Amino acid sequence: MTRHLYECPLRWSDMDAYGHVNNARFLTLYEEARVAMFFVDVPLPELKDGVVVARHEIDYLLPVGHEAKVRIETWIEEIKNSSFVVAYELFADGKLASRARTVLVPFNLAHQVPRRVTAVERAFLEKWREA
């Protein structure tokens, strides 16, 4: 298994009044890394039909300041029949600054109901799974 690596430049709008990345903006940074993993770098078209966030967990380990970029490592932690967990580690200046997890649920947008993980999706997710 290989982690997906995403280099993310920080924007002025990511900062709070104290010169740190605002805690809520971490969700945006993690979302950018997740979108790159699923739809840009190694696309999984099936998930474009619908996936929703069921849960987020974030641990803030170090403040992140005005670094030009942060590196986010992303992988799949768990796959169930109707959901999967994406895990992340965010590094700033080479130091682990945050860890997070997102529970995602495949979703049928036309019928507005959750759906099961398909065989194609499971095969894709397994490539990124870290035990």
LUMBA-139921 format. One line per field, with one value per atom (N, C-alpha, C): residue number from 1; residue in three letters; atom name; y, x, z. Coordinates in pm, 1 decimal. Example, Ala and Ser with C-alpha at 12.3 -4.5 7.8 and 13.67 -1.06 7.14 Angstrom:
mivo <- [1 / 1 / 1 / 2 / 2 / 2]
paba <- [ALA / ALA / ALA / SER / SER / SER]
voti <- [N / CA / C / N / CA / C]
north <- [-569.0 / -450.0 / -330.0 / -225.0 / -106.0 / 3.0]
east <- [1319.0 / 1230.0 / 1320.0 / 1285.0 / 1367.0 / 1290.0]
up <- [780.0 / 780.0 / 780.0 / 708.0 / 714.0 / 787.0]
This chain:
mivo <- [1 / 1 / 1 / 2 / 2 / 2 / 3 / 3 / 3 / 4 / 4 / 4 / 5 / 5 / 5 / 6 / 6 / 6 / 7 / 7 / 7 / 8 / 8 / 8 / 9 / 9 / 9 / 10 / 10 / 10 / 11 / 11 / 11 / 12 / 12 / 12 / 13 / 13 / 13 / 14 / 14 / 14 / 15 / 15 / 15 / 16 / 16 / 16 / 17 / 17 / 17 / 18 / 18 / 18 / 19 / 19 / 19 / 20 / 20 / 20 / 21 / 21 / 21 / 22 / 22 / 22 / 23 / 23 / 23 / 24 / 24 / 24 / 25 / 25 / 25 / 26 / 26 / 26 / 27 / 27 / 27 / 28 / 28 / 28 / 29 / 29 / 29 / 30 / 30 / 30 / 31 / 31 / 31 / 32 / 32 / 32 / 33 / 33 / 33 / 34 / 34 / 34 / 35 / 35 / 35 / 36 / 36 / 36 / 37 / 37 / 37 / 38 / 38 / 38 / 39 / 39 / 39 / 40 / 40 / 40 / 41 / 41 / 41 / 42 / 42 / 42 / 43 / 43 / 43 / 44 / 44 / 44 / 45 / 45 / 45 / 46 / 46 / 46 / 47 / 47 / 47 / 48 / 48 / 48 / 49 / 49 / 49 / 50 / 50 / 50 / 51 / 51 / 51 / 52 / 52 / 52 / 53 / 53 / 53 / 54 / 54 / 54 / 55 / 55 / 55 / 56 / 56 / 56 / 57 / 57 / 57 / 58 / 58 / 58 / 59 / 59 / 59 / 60 / 60 / 60 / 61 / 61 / 61 / 62 / 62 / 62 / 63 / 63 / 63 / 64 / 64 / 64 / 65 / 65 / 65 / 66 / 66 / 66 / 67 / 67 / 67 / 68 / 68 / 68 / 69 / 69 / 69 / 70 / 70 / 70 / 71 / 71 / 71 / 72 / 72 / 72 / 73 / 73 / 73 / 74 / 74 / 74 / 75 / 75 / 75 / 76 / 76 / 76 / 77 / 77 / 77 / 78 / 78 / 78 / 79 / 79 / 79 / 80 / 80 / 80 / 81 / 81 / 81 / 82 / 82 / 82 / 83 / 83 / 83 / 84 / 84 / 84 / 85 / 85 / 85 / 86 / 86 / 86 / 87 / 87 / 87 / 88 / 88 / 88 / 89 / 89 / 89 / 90 / 90 / 90 / 91 / 91 / 91 / 92 / 92 / 92 / 93 / 93 / 93 / 94 / 94 / 94 / 95 / 95 / 95 / 96 / 96 / 96 / 97 / 97 / 97 / 98 / 98 / 98 / 99 / 99 / 99 / 100 / 100 / 100 / 101 / 101 / 101 / 102 / 102 / 102 / 103 / 103 / 103 / 104 / 104 / 104 / 105 / 105 / 105 / 106 / 106 / 106 / 107 / 107 / 107 / 108 / 108 / 108 / 109 / 109 / 109 / 110 / 110 / 110 / 111 / 111 / 111 / 112 / 112 / 112 / 113 / 113 / 113 / 114 / 114 / 114 / 115 / 115 / 115 / 116 / 116 / 116 / 117 / 117 / 117 / 118 / 118 / 118 / 119 / 119 / 119 / 120 / 120 / 120 / 121 / 121 / 121 / 122 / 122 / 122 / 123 / 123 / 123 / 124 / 124 / 124 / 125 / 125 / 125 / 126 / 126 / 126 / 127 / 127 / 127 / 128 / 128 / 128 / 129 / 129 / 129 / 130 / 130 / 130 / 131 / 131 / 131]
paba <- [MET / MET / MET / THR / THR / THR / ARG / ARG / ARG / HIS / HIS / HIS / LEU / LEU / LEU / TYR / TYR / TYR / GLU / GLU / GLU / CYS / CYS / CYS / PRO / PRO / PRO / LEU / LEU / LEU / ARG / ARG / ARG / TRP / TRP / TRP / SER / SER / SER / ASP / ASP / ASP / MET / MET / MET / ASP / ASP / ASP / ALA / ALA / ALA / TYR / TYR / TYR / GLY / GLY / GLY / HIS / HIS / HIS / VAL / VAL / VAL / ASN / ASN / ASN / ASN / ASN / ASN / ALA / ALA / ALA / ARG / ARG / ARG / PHE / PHE / PHE / LEU / LEU / LEU / THR / THR / THR / LEU / LEU / LEU / TYR / TYR / TYR / GLU / GLU / GLU / GLU / GLU / GLU / ALA / ALA / ALA / ARG / ARG / ARG / VAL / VAL / VAL / ALA / ALA / ALA / MET / MET / MET / PHE / PHE / PHE / PHE / PHE / PHE / VAL / VAL / VAL / ASP / ASP / ASP / VAL / VAL / VAL / PRO / PRO / PRO / LEU / LEU / LEU / PRO / PRO / PRO / GLU / GLU / GLU / LEU / LEU / LEU / LYS / LYS / LYS / ASP / ASP / ASP / GLY / GLY / GLY / VAL / VAL / VAL / VAL / VAL / VAL / VAL / VAL / VAL / ALA / ALA / ALA / ARG / ARG / ARG / HIS / HIS / HIS / GLU / GLU / GLU / ILE / ILE / ILE / ASP / ASP / ASP / TYR / TYR / TYR / LEU / LEU / LEU / LEU / LEU / LEU / PRO / PRO / PRO / VAL / VAL / VAL / GLY / GLY / GLY / HIS / HIS / HIS / GLU / GLU / GLU / ALA / ALA / ALA / LYS / LYS / LYS / VAL / VAL / VAL / ARG / ARG / ARG / ILE / ILE / ILE / GLU / GLU / GLU / THR / THR / THR / TRP / TRP / TRP / ILE / ILE / ILE / GLU / GLU / GLU / GLU / GLU / GLU / ILE / ILE / ILE / LYS / LYS / LYS / ASN / ASN / ASN / SER / SER / SER / SER / SER / SER / PHE / PHE / PHE / VAL / VAL / VAL / VAL / VAL / VAL / ALA / ALA / ALA / TYR / TYR / TYR / GLU / GLU / GLU / LEU / LEU / LEU / PHE / PHE / PHE / ALA / ALA / ALA / ASP / ASP / ASP / GLY / GLY / GLY / LYS / LYS / LYS / LEU / LEU / LEU / ALA / ALA / ALA / SER / SER / SER / ARG / ARG / ARG / ALA / ALA / ALA / ARG / ARG / ARG / THR / THR / THR / VAL / VAL / VAL / LEU / LEU / LEU / VAL / VAL / VAL / PRO / PRO / PRO / PHE / PHE / PHE / ASN / ASN / ASN / LEU / LEU / LEU / ALA / ALA / ALA / HIS / HIS / HIS / GLN / GLN / GLN / VAL / VAL / VAL / PRO / PRO / PRO / ARG / ARG / ARG / ARG / ARG / ARG / VAL / VAL / VAL / THR / THR / THR / ALA / ALA / ALA / VAL / VAL / VAL / GLU / GLU / GLU / ARG / ARG / ARG / ALA / ALA / ALA / PHE / PHE / PHE / LEU / LEU / LEU / GLU / GLU / GLU / LYS / LYS / LYS / TRP / TRP / TRP / ARG / ARG / ARG / GLU / GLU / GLU / ALA / ALA / ALA]
voti <- [N / CA / C / N / CA / C / N / CA / C / N / CA / C / N / CA / C / N / CA / C / N / CA / C / N / CA / C / N / CA / C / N / CA / C / N / CA / C / N / CA / C / N / CA / C / N / CA / C / N / CA / C / N / CA / C / N / CA / C / N / CA / C / N / CA / C / N / CA / C / N / CA / C / N / CA / C / N / CA / C / N / CA / C / N / CA / C / N / CA / C / N / CA / C / N / CA / C / N / CA / C / N / CA / C / N / CA / C / N / CA / C / N / CA / C / N / CA / C / N / CA / C / N / CA / C / N / CA / C / N / CA / C / N / CA / C / N / CA / C / N / CA / C / N / CA / C / N / CA / C / N / CA / C / N / CA / C / N / CA / C / N / CA / C / N / CA / C / N / CA / C / N / CA / C / N / CA / C / N / CA / C / N / CA / C / N / CA / C / N / CA / C / N / CA / C / N / CA / C / N / CA / C / N / CA / C / N / CA / C / N / CA / C / N / CA / C / N / CA / C / N / CA / C / N / CA / C / N / CA / C / N / CA / C / N / CA / C / N / CA / C / N / CA / C / N / CA / C / N / CA / C / N / CA / C / N / CA / C / N / CA / C / N / CA / C / N / CA / C / N / CA / C / N / CA / C / N / CA / C / N / CA / C / N / CA / C / N / CA / C / N / CA / C / N / CA / C / N / CA / C / N / CA / C / N / CA / C / N / CA / C / N / CA / C / N / CA / C / N / CA / C / N / CA / C / N / CA / C / N / CA / C / N / CA / C / N / CA / C / N / CA / C / N / CA / C / N / CA / C / N / CA / C / N / CA / C / N / CA / C / N / CA / C / N / CA / C / N / CA / C / N / CA / C / N / CA / C / N / CA / C / N / CA / C / N / CA / C / N / CA / C / N / CA / C / N / CA / C / N / CA / C / N / CA / C / N / CA / C / N / CA / C / N / CA / C / N / CA / C / N / CA / C / N / CA / C / N / CA / C / N / CA / C / N / CA / C / N / CA / C / N / CA / C / N / CA / C / N / CA / C / N / CA / C / N / CA / C]
north <- [-117.6 / 0.0 / 123.4 / 219.0 / 347.0 / 455.8 / 549.0 / 663.0 / 760.9 / 825.5 / 931.2 / 1056.8 / 1123.3 / 1243.9 / 1365.3 / 1468.4 / 1590.5 / 1710.5 / 1790.8 / 1915.7 / 2026.4 / 2098.2 / 2197.3 / 2334.0 / 2429.6 / 2564.5 / 2626.4 / 2695.1 / 2763.6 / 2898.3 / 2940.2 / 3068.3 / 3164.1 / 3291.8 / 3391.1 / 3365.8 / 3324.2 / 3300.0 / 3180.1 / 3097.6 / 2984.1 / 3028.9 / 3148.0 / 3193.9 / 3259.7 / 3248.9 / 3319.3 / 3444.5 / 3512.8 / 3637.7 / 3616.3 / 3493.3 / 3463.0 / 3419.2 / 3419.0 / 3379.8 / 3229.7 / 3155.0 / 3008.8 / 2968.9 / 2849.3 / 2796.4 / 2776.4 / 2833.7 / 2822.3 / 2676.9 / 2636.4 / 2495.9 / 2445.6 / 2524.5 / 2480.2 / 2463.7 / 2537.4 / 2528.6 / 2395.4 / 2326.6 / 2194.2 / 2101.6 / 2114.6 / 2032.5 / 2058.0 / 2183.5 / 2217.7 / 2158.0 / 2166.4 / 2110.0 / 1958.9 / 1893.1 / 1748.0 / 1713.3 / 1794.1 / 1770.8 / 1781.3 / 1881.6 / 1897.1 / 1773.1 / 1720.8 / 1601.0 / 1480.6 / 1469.1 / 1357.2 / 1366.6 / 1484.8 / 1504.3 / 1470.9 / 1512.1 / 1479.0 / 1328.3 / 1260.5 / 1115.1 / 1043.5 / 1084.3 / 1013.1 / 1056.3 / 1183.8 / 1235.0 / 1297.1 / 1326.9 / 1396.7 / 1306.1 / 1269.8 / 1194.6 / 1052.5 / 983.7 / 845.5 / 839.1 / 882.3 / 901.8 / 774.5 / 791.5 / 687.3 / 744.7 / 734.3 / 800.1 / 760.7 / 638.0 / 592.7 / 680.0 / 729.3 / 811.3 / 949.7 / 992.7 / 1121.0 / 1118.5 / 999.0 / 985.8 / 1010.9 / 1017.8 / 1053.2 / 986.5 / 1069.6 / 1023.7 / 1138.3 / 1104.1 / 1207.3 / 1179.7 / 1286.7 / 1276.5 / 1243.1 / 1139.1 / 1100.8 / 1145.4 / 1161.5 / 1196.4 / 1247.6 / 1344.1 / 1391.3 / 1383.0 / 1348.1 / 1356.5 / 1423.6 / 1521.6 / 1589.0 / 1602.8 / 1567.2 / 1594.0 / 1701.3 / 1810.0 / 1919.4 / 1901.2 / 1874.0 / 1842.7 / 1961.8 / 2040.9 / 2159.3 / 2270.0 / 2395.7 / 2503.2 / 2507.2 / 2543.4 / 2555.2 / 2702.5 / 2757.5 / 2900.2 / 2929.3 / 3020.4 / 3070.6 / 2990.4 / 2860.5 / 2778.8 / 2790.5 / 2782.9 / 2794.7 / 2676.5 / 2558.2 / 2438.3 / 2347.5 / 2266.9 / 2156.0 / 2029.0 / 1919.0 / 1788.7 / 1708.3 / 1652.7 / 1569.5 / 1429.3 / 1333.1 / 1192.3 / 1134.1 / 1064.4 / 1013.1 / 864.8 / 787.5 / 645.5 / 598.8 / 476.8 / 418.1 / 333.2 / 360.3 / 289.1 / 168.9 / 181.8 / 75.9 / 81.5 / -35.9 / -45.1 / -137.1 / -84.8 / -164.3 / -179.4 / -242.5 / -262.7 / -133.0 / -38.1 / 84.6 / 211.4 / 198.7 / 316.4 / 280.3 / 383.5 / 362.5 / 481.1 / 458.4 / 560.2 / 603.6 / 733.7 / 794.0 / 851.8 / 821.7 / 875.3 / 969.8 / 1065.8 / 1168.7 / 1200.9 / 1244.3 / 1310.1 / 1433.3 / 1545.3 / 1672.3 / 1710.8 / 1736.3 / 1774.3 / 1918.2 / 1997.7 / 2133.5 / 2144.4 / 2195.7 / 2200.4 / 2063.6 / 1958.5 / 1823.1 / 1762.7 / 1835.8 / 1786.4 / 1751.3 / 1641.4 / 1601.8 / 1705.9 / 1773.5 / 1881.8 / 1844.7 / 1745.4 / 1708.4 / 1569.1 / 1501.0 / 1372.0 / 1385.6 / 1313.8 / 1319.9 / 1191.7 / 1175.0 / 1062.4 / 1115.5 / 1063.4 / 1097.8 / 968.6 / 954.4 / 842.3 / 890.3 / 818.3 / 851.8 / 742.0 / 783.3 / 690.9 / 712.1 / 607.9 / 621.0 / 656.2 / 741.6 / 797.2 / 802.0 / 759.8 / 766.9 / 903.8 / 994.1 / 1130.1 / 1136.4 / 1052.5 / 1054.0 / 1017.9 / 921.7 / 875.5 / 929.6 / 1001.9 / 1062.0 / 959.3 / 847.9 / 742.8 / 690.3 / 642.5 / 577.9 / 451.3 / 409.2 / 285.3 / 206.8 / 87.6 / 1.9 / 37.2 / 3.3 / 17.4 / -86.8 / -42.3 / -135.3 / -212.7 / -316.9 / -396.8 / -311.7 / -224.6 / -137.4 / -40.8 / 16.9 / 109.1 / 36.8 / -81.9 / -159.0 / -190.5 / -229.4 / -260.5 / -136.9 / -21.8 / 103.7 / 135.4 / 128.5 / 162.2 / 67.4 / -59.0 / -157.8 / -122.3 / -59.6 / -19.8 / 80.7 / 157.1 / 261.6 / 221.1 / 97.1 / 53.7 / 29.6 / 78.2 / 57.2 / -13.9 / -127.8 / -207.7 / -159.4]
east <- [83.6 / 0.0 / 87.7 / 48.6 / 116.5 / 19.1 / 64.8 / -19.1 / -24.8 / -137.6 / -149.8 / -87.5 / -0.5 / 66.4 / 10.1 / -20.5 / -77.3 / -6.0 / 54.4 / 117.7 / 14.9 / -14.4 / -121.0 / -67.2 / -69.1 / -26.9 / -131.9 / -86.0 / -178.0 / -216.2 / -337.9 / -388.1 / -402.2 / -400.3 / -418.3 / -548.9 / -651.8 / -783.2 / -782.8 / -677.9 / -667.5 / -626.2 / -570.0 / -512.3 / -616.7 / -593.7 / -678.4 / -605.5 / -663.7 / -605.9 / -472.6 / -442.4 / -317.5 / -206.6 / -234.0 / -132.3 / -118.5 / -217.8 / -218.2 / -330.2 / -318.3 / -428.5 / -546.2 / -660.9 / -781.1 / -823.0 / -870.9 / -905.8 / -1007.5 / -1104.8 / -1206.4 / -1148.5 / -1042.8 / -982.0 / -909.8 / -875.9 / -815.0 / -909.0 / -1039.3 / -1135.3 / -1124.8 / -1105.7 / -1091.3 / -963.1 / -854.7 / -727.9 / -739.4 / -801.6 / -821.0 / -914.0 / -1015.4 / -1105.4 / -1029.7 / -944.2 / -864.7 / -779.3 / -718.1 / -635.0 / -720.0 / -836.5 / -927.0 / -978.0 / -1014.6 / -1061.3 / -949.6 / -827.9 / -714.8 / -695.9 / -709.2 / -691.4 / -799.2 / -924.0 / -1035.0 / -1063.3 / -1040.5 / -1091.4 / -987.7 / -867.4 / -769.6 / -651.8 / -573.9 / -451.0 / -478.0 / -568.1 / -604.6 / -757.1 / -825.9 / -970.5 / -1050.9 / -1157.4 / -1256.3 / -1391.8 / -1427.2 / -1548.6 / -1675.7 / -1683.9 / -1805.7 / -1843.5 / -1745.1 / -1776.3 / -1827.5 / -1804.6 / -1859.3 / -2011.3 / -2069.1 / -2214.7 / -2271.5 / -2187.4 / -2234.2 / -2159.0 / -2111.9 / -2052.1 / -2071.1 / -2109.8 / -2132.5 / -2047.5 / -2017.4 / -1941.8 / -2038.5 / -2006.6 / -2086.6 / -2021.9 / -1888.3 / -1818.7 / -1678.4 / -1632.3 / -1493.6 / -1436.0 / -1309.3 / -1233.2 / -1101.2 / -1061.1 / -933.7 / -859.9 / -732.1 / -643.1 / -545.0 / -538.6 / -446.4 / -324.2 / -209.9 / -89.6 / 4.3 / 16.0 / 101.5 / 31.7 / 53.3 / -2.9 / 68.2 / -5.6 / 50.3 / 46.6 / 164.1 / 174.9 / 177.0 / 259.3 / 262.0 / 351.7 / 364.6 / 444.5 / 389.0 / 475.1 / 430.6 / 343.1 / 373.6 / 297.7 / 287.4 / 187.1 / 179.0 / 167.3 / 210.9 / 198.2 / 93.6 / 1.0 / -102.7 / -90.3 / -74.8 / -72.0 / -209.4 / -265.2 / -401.3 / -401.7 / -481.8 / -495.9 / -632.8 / -666.8 / -793.3 / -765.4 / -837.0 / -816.4 / -909.8 / -1031.4 / -1130.3 / -1232.7 / -1278.6 / -1384.3 / -1492.7 / -1614.0 / -1729.6 / -1822.6 / -1935.5 / -2029.1 / -2090.8 / -2114.6 / -2183.5 / -2109.3 / -1983.2 / -1904.2 / -1756.3 / -1673.5 / -1528.8 / -1466.8 / -1347.8 / -1280.0 / -1152.9 / -1142.5 / -1021.7 / -942.7 / -814.0 / -727.6 / -626.1 / -581.1 / -489.8 / -384.7 / -268.8 / -169.6 / -122.3 / -120.4 / -78.4 / 55.4 / 152.2 / 286.2 / 314.1 / 371.4 / 415.1 / 559.6 / 644.6 / 788.7 / 842.8 / 789.0 / 834.9 / 789.4 / 708.6 / 662.1 / 514.2 / 476.8 / 336.9 / 258.7 / 164.4 / 90.0 / -54.9 / -107.5 / -247.1 / -272.4 / -368.5 / -419.6 / -570.2 / -627.9 / -773.4 / -826.8 / -957.9 / -1029.7 / -1163.5 / -1207.8 / -1338.5 / -1411.1 / -1533.5 / -1618.1 / -1702.1 / -1691.4 / -1765.9 / -1866.6 / -1980.6 / -2087.3 / -2122.0 / -2110.4 / -2157.7 / -2306.6 / -2347.3 / -2481.8 / -2543.4 / -2667.1 / -2741.9 / -2809.6 / -2755.4 / -2807.4 / -2948.5 / -2977.3 / -3109.8 / -3220.7 / -3193.2 / -3294.5 / -3272.5 / -3160.0 / -3128.4 / -3122.8 / -3052.5 / -3036.5 / -2893.3 / -2844.0 / -2712.6 / -2718.0 / -2601.1 / -2592.4 / -2470.4 / -2457.2 / -2344.5 / -2221.1 / -2104.8 / -1979.2 / -1980.7 / -1956.4 / -1956.2 / -1825.3 / -1821.4 / -1699.4 / -1588.2 / -1621.4 / -1520.8 / -1464.0 / -1551.0 / -1506.4 / -1420.1 / -1462.8 / -1386.5 / -1246.4 / -1235.9 / -1104.8 / -1015.5 / -1071.7 / -995.4 / -950.0 / -1041.7 / -1010.9 / -907.4 / -914.8 / -818.4 / -675.0 / -656.7 / -521.1 / -458.2 / -541.2 / -493.9 / -508.9 / -548.1 / -575.2 / -446.4 / -444.3 / -331.3 / -385.1 / -331.1 / -380.5 / -324.2]
up <- [0.0 / 0.0 / 0.0 / -78.1 / -84.6 / -43.3 / 35.1 / 71.7 / -45.1 / -58.5 / -157.3 / -98.0 / -173.2 / -125.4 / -197.1 / -120.7 / -176.8 / -117.1 / -203.2 / -160.4 / -177.2 / -69.4 / -71.5 / -30.2 / -122.5 / -82.2 / 9.8 / 111.6 / 201.0 / 141.4 / 170.1 / 122.0 / 240.0 / 211.3 / 316.7 / 391.5 / 319.2 / 380.7 / 475.4 / 472.1 / 564.7 / 705.3 / 715.7 / 842.2 / 931.7 / 1062.7 / 1158.7 / 1208.0 / 1301.0 / 1352.0 / 1422.4 / 1461.6 / 1531.7 / 1437.4 / 1305.9 / 1208.8 / 1191.3 / 1237.8 / 1222.4 / 1128.8 / 1071.3 / 993.1 / 1088.4 / 1051.9 / 1133.1 / 1143.0 / 1260.3 / 1281.5 / 1180.0 / 1142.5 / 1046.4 / 905.7 / 874.9 / 741.7 / 720.1 / 829.3 / 814.8 / 737.9 / 761.8 / 687.7 / 537.8 / 499.5 / 357.8 / 300.8 / 375.5 / 328.8 / 312.4 / 409.8 / 399.6 / 283.4 / 261.5 / 148.8 / 16.5 / 2.5 / -119.9 / -145.6 / -41.0 / -55.8 / -95.7 / -35.7 / -66.2 / -210.6 / -255.1 / -392.9 / -491.2 / -460.8 / -548.7 / -556.9 / -445.1 / -442.0 / -523.0 / -506.4 / -569.5 / -713.4 / -745.6 / -872.4 / -964.5 / -915.7 / -998.6 / -1032.3 / -932.5 / -956.0 / -1003.6 / -937.3 / -971.9 / -966.3 / -1072.9 / -1062.9 / -1038.7 / -963.1 / -938.1 / -978.2 / -1106.3 / -1156.7 / -1082.8 / -1032.9 / -966.3 / -846.3 / -772.6 / -656.2 / -694.8 / -820.6 / -864.4 / -864.0 / -868.8 / -865.9 / -727.3 / -628.2 / -495.3 / -382.5 / -291.2 / -166.4 / -66.9 / 55.1 / 156.0 / 279.3 / 350.7 / 474.8 / 587.9 / 662.6 / 778.6 / 910.0 / 907.8 / 1031.9 / 1000.2 / 1079.2 / 1075.5 / 1215.9 / 1224.9 / 1350.4 / 1317.4 / 1397.1 / 1373.8 / 1506.4 / 1505.2 / 1617.1 / 1571.5 / 1645.4 / 1616.3 / 1705.1 / 1644.7 / 1721.2 / 1733.9 / 1626.3 / 1624.6 / 1547.7 / 1586.1 / 1504.5 / 1368.9 / 1266.9 / 1132.1 / 1095.4 / 1069.6 / 1039.3 / 890.6 / 851.9 / 714.2 / 621.4 / 642.7 / 552.4 / 410.6 / 312.7 / 174.0 / 133.3 / 185.9 / 152.0 / 273.0 / 271.0 / 365.1 / 282.5 / 339.7 / 274.2 / 349.7 / 274.5 / 335.0 / 278.0 / 366.1 / 327.1 / 355.9 / 257.6 / 266.7 / 234.5 / 307.5 / 280.6 / 329.5 / 295.8 / 339.9 / 463.2 / 568.5 / 694.4 / 709.4 / 658.0 / 677.8 / 564.8 / 521.6 / 421.0 / 476.3 / 482.2 / 523.8 / 403.9 / 423.3 / 313.2 / 262.2 / 352.0 / 313.0 / 353.2 / 388.8 / 424.8 / 419.4 / 423.1 / 432.4 / 503.7 / 558.0 / 637.5 / 565.9 / 544.6 / 489.0 / 606.0 / 612.9 / 718.2 / 656.1 / 735.2 / 685.9 / 792.8 / 744.8 / 829.9 / 754.7 / 824.4 / 765.5 / 826.3 / 739.1 / 781.3 / 739.3 / 829.5 / 800.7 / 845.8 / 758.7 / 787.9 / 826.6 / 767.8 / 792.1 / 923.8 / 1001.2 / 1130.5 / 1122.2 / 1186.2 / 1191.0 / 1270.6 / 1204.6 / 1269.1 / 1299.0 / 1226.9 / 1247.6 / 1192.0 / 1254.1 / 1204.5 / 1193.3 / 1097.3 / 1084.2 / 1023.0 / 1038.1 / 978.3 / 928.7 / 816.1 / 761.7 / 727.0 / 775.9 / 736.7 / 618.8 / 507.1 / 385.9 / 354.9 / 303.5 / 267.7 / 120.7 / 37.3 / -100.8 / -98.8 / -192.2 / -186.0 / -324.3 / -334.3 / -459.1 / -463.8 / -543.2 / -547.6 / -605.6 / -704.3 / -767.7 / -669.6 / -582.8 / -486.9 / -345.7 / -325.9 / -196.4 / -83.4 / -111.9 / -11.6 / -13.9 / 100.1 / 101.1 / 15.9 / -29.6 / -106.9 / -61.8 / -110.9 / -75.0 / -158.5 / -106.8 / -180.5 / -292.2 / -415.8 / -528.5 / -534.3 / -615.0 / -632.0 / -692.8 / -787.0 / -849.3 / -745.8 / -666.1 / -561.1 / -458.4 / -417.7 / -318.4 / -371.1 / -498.2 / -557.3 / -556.6 / -591.2 / -588.1 / -446.2 / -351.5 / -212.4 / -152.4 / -189.0 / -137.4 / -176.5 / -291.3 / -336.0 / -239.3 / -170.5 / -80.0 / 66.4 / 90.5 / 227.6 / 304.9 / 426.6 / 516.8 / 639.8 / 665.7 / 779.8 / 910.7]
